[in-house]
Amino acid sequence: MELINAVLIGVVIFILSQYFLKLVLEPAINFRKVLSDISYALLYNQAKIANAVTDDKELHFKISELSAQLRSTAYLIPAYSFWSFLKVFGLPKKENILMACHELNLLSFGVKELGKDQGDQALKNDKSLKLISELLNIETTYIEKGKKP
């Protein structure tokens, strides 16, 4: 009887650990990868974004795609708000994700259209980069947080 109880407990623990691994941990890791991809894309293209001197449709689509990925991967994590509150996986608040997606979409159009006042667009892009950095807690520029260039 003790052997059966030990086996049942072992099976239950295995099932719970697999549940946690497949339904919580792996989606959280994928979410963090999307955050990393956003940081990479914004840092790699910082000169284009910050100066607003580009008509880069590929970059426009890349930033838009990353915005959609960010939003969709957050929905894959069950009880996202709970894990975000615990700060276990470094997940930003759910409200911050929506605002960051909005800023990413604004930023994607800031690299698509030439002909606007580039100085004004460069300021808007810089503001978006800073806000995305704060909302998602990622690096979006090579300038240290809190320091001026």
Beta strands, then each sheet from edge to edge (+ up, - down):
end
